[in-house]
Structure formats: C-alpha cells, structure tokens
Amino acid sequence: RNLALQRAMLKRALGKHAYTNVARLYHSAGYGERVTAWGLCSMAIFREEHEVALAHLAAACPTGADLAETLELDGPLPVPEGWRAGFTRGTLLCQLGRAPEAIPCFDQASAFDGGACGPASAGLQIRRSAPDLLNNWGVALAQTGQLDAGRAKFAAALELSPGYLDARLNLEAAAPSYLTSHPLRRQPSRSEY
C-alpha cells in the first residue's frame, strides 16, 4: 500500500470540513469539550496543520487537567491523558522542527508508560513501554545531536514491535526522521481475537 498517497487523500478529504462543523457534530453526538478537542487535534494532525493541532491539544488537555485520568476508557486510545498529551505534543513539536522542546514531552509521556491501556474486560494489555513513544523520542534525541541515544530508543521500539517500520527505517537512517503521527493501535487486531 502507498502510505504517502493514503495520507494525501486523507488530508484532502478532511480539508473539506471546517473544524467548527466537526465540533458541532461531536457535540450533537453528546461528546464533551475535551473529547471534541482531541478529535479536532487528530483531524489537524492528519491535515498537517501542526500549529492548529497544538491549539486543539491545549483544549483537550488544559493546564490543571488530571494527567493520570483516562478520558475515554472505552475510546480509541484508552491511555492516561499524561501519556496521550506528552506523546502528541512531543510529536507535533518534532514536526515543527522544535525537537529540544519535544524531549520533555516524551519524558512526561514515559512517566505514564507501563500503566493499564484500558479495561481488562476489553482484552487490552498492560504496556511496559510503547514502541511509538520510543520511536518519536528517538527522533527528537537524534535531531538534537544525541544519535546514539536515539538509536537505543529505536532498538528498544523494535524489540517491543519487531515489524515496526518507522523504527526500523530510523535505525538504518543517517538522519532519523520517521515520526509516527498518531499512536499505534492498542486494541487487538482481528487476527488476535
């Protein structure tokens, strides 16, 4: 499959919709302000509007929010808000060329790694560490001149997920730059049911 073409088509499709209209749809479906902001943040990431995504992220996880809370326990990413916000903010900052600012965000996310990924009744696992976090953290380290530390993160990500393409490409690259824009799927795939 052609991931570049798929991303371009998704960007174009989402570009046809105004954020205000999408927010209205979330609200009419009964979602609160923070969940709506997370949806808009994801939409902005797919549209490659990174500054807009940061603004929605600020609304999704405002100052003073409980970082240990899992906002959507049965949602698409049942992880603590501290992990979700740290991963997303760090990734966006890397995409904006602000890798030094991204490293503390990944540090924040790692503080919440190892927690439950959702309700045991949903068949979700306890994470020891997340390969997507390790990969993006490795890119930030490499971009700040810490290539050996970055390579160690890529190797750790591959240990957890041997088929993880971004981490493999980064491990082989002279200048690692393959970021995973959205967290990897936490739910079991159909082959694991």
N, C-alpha and C positions, 0 to 999 in steps of 0.2 A: 504494500500500500504506500501511497505517496503522502507522507505526513505534511510536507510543505504545501501541497495542493489542498489537502484536507483543512489545514489551518487557514489558508487564504479564503477558502469557500465559507468557512465558519465565520471568519472576520467580516466578510462581505454580508452574509446573511444577518448577523447580529447588528451590523451597521445600519440596517434598515429600520431599526426600532429605537425610539427615544427612551432614554433612561426613565423619564417621568412616566411614560406609558407602561413600562415594565414594572415600575414601582407600584403603580395603580393596580396592576394585575396581581402582584404579590399581596397587597393589602386587601383586595377584594376576595382573595382566597383565604384570608384570615391570618396571614403571617405578620409578625411584629416588625418593628423598625429595624432591629439588629439583623434578623434573618433576611429581611429585604435588602439591607445594605450588603450583606455577604453575597447575595445573588447578583447585585449590581457590580460589586467588586469583581466577581468572577467574569461577568459579561465584559467589563472593561479590560480585563486581562486578555480575554480572547480577542478583543478588538485592538489589542496592543496600544491601549491608551493608559499607560502606566501611571501618570500623574493623577488621572481621573480615578484609577483603581485605588491609589493611596488615599484619596479623599473619601471614597466609599468605605475603605478599610477603617479609617478613623471613626466613622459612624458605626461600623459593625462591632468594633472593639474599642469603645471610648475609654479615655483615661478614667481609672477607678473601677473598671469592669473586673469582675471576678475571673482571673485568668485560669483558675482551676475548674471553672464551670464548663460543662459540655452543653453548649446551647441547643444543639439538635441531636439528642441521644439516638434517635431513630433516623436521622438525616443522612445525607450522602457522605459526610465526613464527621463521624462521631468521635471527635478528639477534644481534649481541653482547649479552651479558647487561647490560652497562652501558647500552645503549640501552633495552632492554626494561624494566629496573628503573627507570631515570630517567623514562621516559615513564609507566609505570604509577604510580609513587609520586607524581609531579607531578600526574597526572590525579586520583588519589584525594584528594590534599591540596586541590586546587581544589574537588572535590565536597564536601569537608568545610568549605569556607569559609576555607581556610588558604593563600590564593594567595601571600603573601610567602614561605612555606616551599616552595612548588612551583617557583618560578623557578630556584633552584639545581639542582633535579632535572632540569628541562628543559635547563639548561646542561650537566649531566652527559651526558644523552642525546645532545645535539648533538655532543659530543666523539667519539661513535661513529658519527655520521651520515657517509655517504659511503663506508662500508665495504661489503663484499660482503653481499648479502642472502641468501646461500645458495650452494649449489654450482652452478657454471655448467652442469653436466650436467642440472640440473633446470630450466634455462631462466630462472633468476632473474637479475635485473638488478643492476647496481651502483647504489646510491642516491646521488644528490648531496645530497639532503635529503628529509626525509619530510614530506609535507603534514599528516599527522595530528599530528606533533610541533609543527610550526609553528602549527597552529590552536590547540592546547591551550596552548601557550606564550603565544600572543597573548591568550587569555582571561585567563591569570594576570597578564600585564602590564596589561591593561585593568582588571582587578579591583584592582590596586594603584595605579591612577591614571595609568598610562602608556598612555593610549588611543592616541596616535599610534604608539607602538612596537608596540602590539598590532595596530593596523590594518595596519602594514607586514608583520607576520607573516601576517595573513590574506591579504593581497595576494600574498605570496610563495607561500603554500599554493595559492592559486587559479592562479597561474602554472604550478605543477607539476601540478595536477589541476583543470582548468577546471570540471569538473562537481561539485566537492566542496561539497555542500550546507551543512555546518556552517560552513565558512569563508565562504561567500557570505552566509549569514544573519548571521554575526558582523560581517562588513564593513559590512553595512547597519544593524546594530543600534546604538542609542544606548548600551546597556549590554550588550556581548557576553557571552554565557553558554553558547553551544552547544559543549559538550565532546564529543569522540569518546571513548567509554568504553574501547573496545578498539582496538588498532592496525588500520589498514586492511590489507586483503588484499595480500600481497606476491606471491603466485603469479599467473601469467597466468590470465585468465578464459577460459571456453570459446571465446569469440569470437577469442582471440588464439592458439589452438593452431595 
